[in-house]
């Protein structure tokens, strides 16, 4: 009877050792698996962060003077007043009693060379028009170009004098909606105004 008990005890010890070994192996395997998961999550997080927070350097500096930079840096948008092929135009909130027009160009940043080319074109136009002072032309006052682009689009803001009134395109749309057309007199006045502005 003693031998049988000893045999059972020896068998139990062996089974217990196997169980402990298996448990240690399982824990080690779980730790290894968890480590791999953490490593994968870290790598995935880096990829996601790199994609979401991609920073593209803009190789263009606007020729603004320091005084204008200080003046317009806190300018706030009030409402949208128009839209063109290249951007949307907004009316600013009053600043020191003055209201300005803000044209926002949304430039695609996926192609860095093309992005910088488009911004440089806007900058060249700004440099040309800011020197022109004509009663029939809107004055270009300030060009806001960020140093870097953090998204797939970057906003380039052109600040101009705000002129009250209705744009020609909005006037034509309004007349069309009520089945009316411009009279010959109005067409002559508008054409004359456009020609004077170009002169």
C-alpha positions as CSV (number, residue, x, y, z in Angstrom):
1,X,0.0,0.0,0.0
2,X,2.9,2.4,0.8
3,X,4.5,1.7,-2.6
4,X,1.3,2.6,-4.3
5,X,1.0,5.8,-2.4
6,X,4.6,6.7,-3.2
7,X,4.1,5.9,-6.8
8,X,1.0,8.2,-6.8
9,X,3.0,11.0,-5.0
10,X,5.8,10.7,-7.6
11,X,3.3,10.8,-10.4
12,X,1.7,13.9,-8.8
13,X,5.0,15.6,-8.4
14,X,5.8,15.0,-12.1
15,X,2.4,16.3,-13.1
16,X,2.8,19.3,-10.9
17,X,6.2,20.1,-12.4
18,X,4.8,19.8,-15.9
19,X,1.9,22.1,-14.9
20,X,4.2,24.7,-13.4
21,X,6.4,24.5,-16.5
22,X,3.4,24.9,-18.8
23,X,2.2,27.8,-16.7
24,X,5.6,29.6,-16.9
25,X,5.7,28.9,-20.7
26,X,2.2,30.3,-21.1
27,X,3.0,33.4,-19.1
28,X,6.2,33.9,-21.1
29,X,4.3,33.4,-24.3
30,X,1.7,35.9,-23.2
31,X,4.3,38.4,-22.2
32,X,6.0,38.0,-25.6
33,X,2.7,38.3,-27.4
34,X,1.8,41.4,-25.4
35,X,5.2,42.9,-26.1
36,X,4.7,42.3,-29.8
37,X,1.2,43.9,-29.6
38,X,2.6,46.9,-27.9
39,X,5.4,47.2,-30.4
40,X,2.9,46.9,-33.3
41,X,0.6,49.5,-31.7
42,X,3.6,51.8,-31.2
43,X,4.6,51.4,-34.9
44,X,1.1,51.9,-36.0
45,X,0.7,55.0,-33.8
46,X,3.9,56.4,-35.3
47,X,2.5,55.9,-38.8
48,X,-0.9,57.4,-37.9
49,X,0.8,60.4,-36.2
50,X,3.1,60.9,-39.1
51,X,0.2,61.0,-41.5
52,X,-2.0,63.2,-39.4
53,X,0.6,65.6,-38.3
54,X,2.6,65.8,-41.4
55,X,4.4,69.2,-41.6
56,X,5.3,70.7,-45.0
57,X,7.7,73.6,-45.2
58,X,6.4,76.5,-47.3
59,X,9.3,78.0,-49.3
60,X,7.8,81.5,-49.7
61,X,7.9,84.6,-47.6
62,X,5.4,87.4,-48.2
63,X,6.8,90.9,-48.5
64,X,4.8,92.5,-45.7
65,X,6.2,95.1,-43.4
66,X,6.4,94.6,-39.7
67,X,3.8,97.3,-39.0
68,X,1.2,95.5,-41.1
69,X,2.1,92.1,-39.5
70,X,1.3,93.6,-36.1
71,X,-1.8,95.3,-37.4
72,X,-3.5,92.4,-39.1
73,X,-2.4,89.4,-37.1
74,X,-5.5,89.5,-34.8
75,X,-8.0,90.2,-37.6
76,X,-11.1,88.1,-37.2
77,X,-13.6,86.8,-39.9
78,X,-17.2,88.0,-39.6
79,X,-19.1,86.5,-42.5
80,X,-18.7,85.1,-46.1
81,X,-19.6,87.6,-48.8
82,X,-18.4,86.0,-52.0
83,X,-16.7,83.1,-53.8
84,X,-14.5,82.9,-56.8
85,X,-12.7,80.2,-58.8
86,X,-9.6,80.5,-56.6
87,X,-11.0,81.2,-53.1
88,X,-13.7,82.5,-50.9
89,X,-14.1,86.1,-49.7
90,X,-15.1,87.1,-46.2
91,X,-15.9,90.3,-44.4
92,X,-13.8,91.0,-41.3
93,X,-15.1,92.0,-37.9
94,X,-14.4,95.7,-37.2
95,X,-10.9,96.4,-36.0
96,X,-10.2,99.9,-34.7
97,X,-13.3,101.1,-36.6
98,X,-12.1,99.6,-39.9
99,X,-13.6,96.6,-41.9
100,X,-11.6,94.6,-44.3
101,X,-12.1,91.9,-47.0
102,X,-10.3,88.6,-46.5
103,X,-9.8,86.3,-49.5
104,X,-8.8,82.8,-48.5
105,X,-7.0,80.6,-51.0
106,X,-7.1,76.9,-50.0
107,X,-3.9,75.4,-51.4
108,X,-3.4,71.6,-51.8
109,X,-0.2,70.5,-50.0
110,X,0.2,67.0,-51.3
111,X,2.6,68.1,-54.0
112,X,5.1,70.4,-52.3
113,X,6.5,71.8,-55.5
114,X,3.1,72.6,-57.0
115,X,2.0,74.1,-53.6
116,X,4.9,76.5,-53.5
117,X,4.4,77.4,-57.1
118,X,0.8,78.4,-56.5
119,X,1.7,80.4,-53.4
120,X,4.5,82.2,-55.3
121,X,2.0,83.1,-58.0
122,X,-0.3,84.6,-55.4
123,X,2.7,86.4,-53.9
124,X,3.7,87.9,-57.2
125,X,0.2,89.2,-57.8
126,X,0.2,90.7,-54.3
127,X,3.5,92.4,-54.9
128,X,2.2,93.9,-58.1
129,X,-1.2,95.1,-56.9
130,X,0.0,96.5,-53.5
131,X,1.9,99.2,-55.4
132,X,-1.2,100.3,-57.4
133,X,-3.3,103.1,-55.9
134,X,-6.4,103.6,-58.1
135,X,-9.9,104.8,-57.1
136,X,-11.5,102.0,-59.2
137,X,-9.3,99.2,-57.8
138,X,-9.3,97.4,-54.4
139,X,-6.1,97.9,-52.5
140,X,-4.1,94.8,-51.5
141,X,-2.9,95.4,-48.0
142,X,-1.5,92.2,-46.5
143,X,-0.7,88.6,-47.5
144,X,-0.7,86.0,-44.7
145,X,1.3,82.9,-45.6
146,X,2.1,80.4,-42.8
147,X,5.6,79.0,-42.4
148,X,4.4,75.4,-42.6
149,X,1.4,73.4,-43.7
150,X,0.1,70.8,-41.1
151,X,-2.7,69.4,-43.2
152,X,-3.6,68.4,-46.8
153,X,-4.7,72.0,-47.3
154,X,-3.1,75.3,-46.3
155,X,-4.9,78.7,-46.0
156,X,-3.3,81.7,-47.6
157,X,-5.1,84.9,-46.7
158,X,-5.1,88.1,-48.7
159,X,-6.4,91.2,-46.9
160,X,-7.9,94.0,-49.0
161,X,-10.0,97.1,-48.5
162,X,-13.7,96.3,-48.0
163,X,-16.0,97.9,-50.5
164,X,-19.7,98.0,-49.8
165,X,-22.1,96.9,-52.5
166,X,-23.1,93.9,-54.5
167,X,-20.8,92.0,-56.8
168,X,-21.7,91.9,-60.5
169,X,-22.1,88.1,-60.4
170,X,-24.5,88.3,-57.4
171,X,-26.5,91.0,-59.1
172,X,-26.9,89.0,-62.3
173,X,-27.9,85.9,-60.3
174,X,-30.4,87.9,-58.3
175,X,-32.0,89.3,-61.5
176,X,-32.1,85.9,-63.1
177,X,-33.9,84.4,-60.1
178,X,-36.8,86.9,-60.6
179,X,-36.7,86.6,-64.4
180,X,-35.3,90.1,-65.0
181,X,-32.4,91.2,-67.1
182,X,-30.2,94.2,-67.0
183,X,-31.3,97.3,-68.9
184,X,-29.1,98.7,-71.7
185,X,-28.4,101.7,-69.5
186,X,-27.2,99.4,-66.7
187,X,-25.0,97.3,-69.0
188,X,-23.4,100.5,-70.4
189,X,-22.6,101.8,-66.9
190,X,-21.2,98.5,-65.7
191,X,-19.1,98.1,-68.9
192,X,-17.8,101.7,-68.5
193,X,-16.9,101.0,-64.8
194,X,-15.0,97.8,-65.8
195,X,-13.1,99.7,-68.6
196,X,-12.2,102.5,-66.2
197,X,-10.9,100.0,-63.7
198,X,-8.7,98.4,-66.3
199,X,-7.5,101.7,-67.7
